[in-house]
Amino acid sequence: MIETERLILRQWRDEDYPIYAQLNADPEVMLYFPALMSREESDAQIGRFTRHIANKGWGFWAVELKSSGEFIGFIGLHKQQEESGIPHAPLIEASWRLQARHWGNGYATEGAKRVIRYAVEQLESPEVYAYTPLQHRASQRVMIKAGMTNTGEDFNYAKIPAGHALERFCLYKIAR
């Protein structure tokens, strides 16, 4: 478990599943993803996240508000392997996905800063990266506010079908 001033980043719980499925089925949240996720896909993703945290001690943590205990999404870290096609891989990636009604409160930036610190201090990672479709300006603003800079190395993300409008990604990084 990791804490910030307003957030708790923790292992996933059974009660997170339906809320996370709603988040992944929300067209506003998933605007910069190629498709909405089904309940089955969302549940399977939580399963992968949970196993990774259980095995490694870190990963994409569930996020809850300290003030209310409400689950609002995930913030965390993932190791991208060389075969991902992402420049500089293998690398540690910081990522986040929050319910739309919680956007604009600085939660993503607060959590991103904390997981970057975790990667540097606990995982001894010399660099942490984040990436998003070129069109996703809000995510890029979070990256900048978290202290990251655009590497200028745009790339076609292999997980997005060739020719898709969201195929082209930008890459941000922060070094210790």
C-alpha positions in Angstrom: 0.0 0.0 0.0 1.2 3.5 -0.9 -0.3 6.8 0.4 -0.3 10.3 -0.8 -1.9 13.3 0.9 -5.4 12.4 -0.5 -5.0 8.9 -2.0 -4.5 5.3 -0.9 -3.0 3.1 -3.6 -3.7 -0.5 -2.6 -4.3 -4.1 -3.7 -7.6 -4.7 -5.5 -10.7 -5.8 -3.6 -13.8 -7.8 -4.8 -16.0 -4.7 -4.4 -13.8 -2.8 -7.0 -14.8 -5.1 -9.8 -18.2 -3.7 -10.8 -17.0 -0.1 -10.4 -13.9 -0.7 -12.5 -16.1 -2.4 -15.2 -18.3 0.7 -15.3 -15.2 2.9 -15.7 -13.9 0.7 -18.6 -17.4 0.8 -20.3 -17.6 4.6 -20.0 -17.1 6.2 -23.5 -15.7 9.4 -21.9 -13.0 7.5 -19.9 -12.2 5.2 -22.9 -12.2 8.0 -25.5 -8.4 7.4 -26.2 -8.6 3.6 -26.3 -9.6 1.7 -29.4 -12.6 0.1 -27.7 -14.7 -0.1 -24.6 -14.0 -3.1 -22.3 -16.6 -5.7 -21.5 -17.2 -6.8 -17.9 -15.2 -10.0 -18.6 -12.3 -8.1 -20.0 -12.3 -5.7 -17.1 -12.4 -8.5 -14.6 -9.6 -10.3 -16.3 -7.5 -7.1 -16.2 -8.0 -6.8 -12.5 -7.0 -10.4 -12.1 -3.7 -9.7 -13.9 -3.1 -6.5 -11.9 -3.8 -8.4 -8.6 -1.5 -11.2 -9.4 1.3 -8.9 -10.4 1.0 -6.9 -7.2 0.9 -10.1 -5.2 4.0 -11.5 -7.0 6.1 -8.3 -7.3 4.8 -6.0 -4.6 4.0 -3.3 -7.1 1.9 -2.7 -10.2 -1.3 -1.0 -11.2 -2.8 -0.3 -7.7 -6.5 0.4 -7.0 -6.9 4.0 -5.9 -9.2 5.1 -3.2 -9.9 8.6 -1.7 -8.7 8.9 1.9 -11.5 11.3 2.6 -14.3 8.8 1.8 -12.7 5.4 1.0 -14.3 5.6 -2.4 -12.6 3.5 -5.2 -11.9 5.8 -8.2 -9.6 3.9 -10.6 -6.0 2.8 -10.8 -2.6 4.4 -10.8 0.7 2.5 -10.9 3.6 1.0 -12.6 4.3 -1.7 -15.2 7.4 -3.1 -16.8 7.2 -3.0 -20.6 9.4 -5.5 -22.3 11.5 -4.9 -25.4 9.0 -6.7 -27.6 6.4 -4.0 -26.7 8.0 -1.9 -29.5 8.0 1.1 -27.2 11.2 3.1 -27.6 13.7 2.5 -24.7 12.0 -0.8 -23.7 12.5 -2.6 -21.4 11.2 0.2 -19.3 9.1 1.1 -16.2 5.8 2.7 -17.3 3.7 4.9 -15.0 0.0 4.9 -15.9 -3.4 5.8 -14.6 -7.2 5.6 -15.3 -9.7 7.3 -13.1 -13.5 7.8 -13.2 -14.3 10.9 -15.2 -16.2 12.6 -12.3 -12.8 12.7 -10.5 -10.9 14.4 -13.3 -9.7 17.9 -12.7 -8.9 17.4 -9.0 -5.2 16.6 -9.4 -5.5 13.0 -8.3 -3.8 11.6 -11.4 -0.9 14.0 -11.0 -0.6 13.3 -7.3 -0.6 9.6 -7.8 1.7 9.7 -10.8 4.3 11.7 -8.7 4.1 9.1 -5.9 4.5 6.1 -8.2 7.4 7.7 -10.0 9.0 8.2 -6.6 8.3 4.6 -5.7 10.0 3.4 -9.0 13.1 5.5 -8.3 13.4 4.7 -4.6 12.1 1.1 -4.3 12.7 -0.3 -7.8 15.9 1.8 -8.3 14.7 2.6 -11.8 16.9 5.4 -13.3 14.0 6.5 -15.6 10.2 6.2 -15.6 8.2 6.6 -18.8 4.6 7.3 -19.8 2.9 7.3 -23.2 -0.4 8.2 -24.6 -2.0 8.8 -28.0 -0.9 12.1 -29.5 -4.5 13.4 -29.3 -4.8 12.8 -25.5 -3.7 16.2 -24.3 -5.1 15.8 -20.7 -2.9 12.8 -20.1 0.1 14.7 -21.5 -0.7 17.5 -19.1 -0.6 15.0 -16.2 2.8 13.8 -17.4 4.2 17.3 -17.5 2.8 18.2 -14.1 4.3 15.0 -12.7 7.7 16.3 -13.9 8.0 14.3 -17.1 9.3 15.7 -20.4 8.3 14.7 -24.0 11.2 12.7 -25.5 10.1 13.7 -29.0 10.1 10.0 -29.9 6.6 9.4 -31.2 5.8 5.8 -32.2 3.2 3.5 -33.5 1.9 1.5 -30.5 1.8 -2.2 -31.5 -1.3 -2.8 -29.4 -3.3 -0.4 -31.6 -4.3 -1.7 -35.0 -2.3 -0.2 -37.9 -4.1 2.7 -39.5 -6.3 3.3 -36.4 -6.7 7.0 -35.5 -5.1 6.4 -32.1 -2.1 4.4 -33.4 0.5 7.2 -33.0 1.7 7.7 -29.4 4.0 10.2 -27.7 6.6 9.2 -25.1 7.4 11.1 -21.9 10.1 10.3 -19.3 11.6 11.5 -16.1 15.1 10.6 -14.9 16.3 10.6 -11.4 
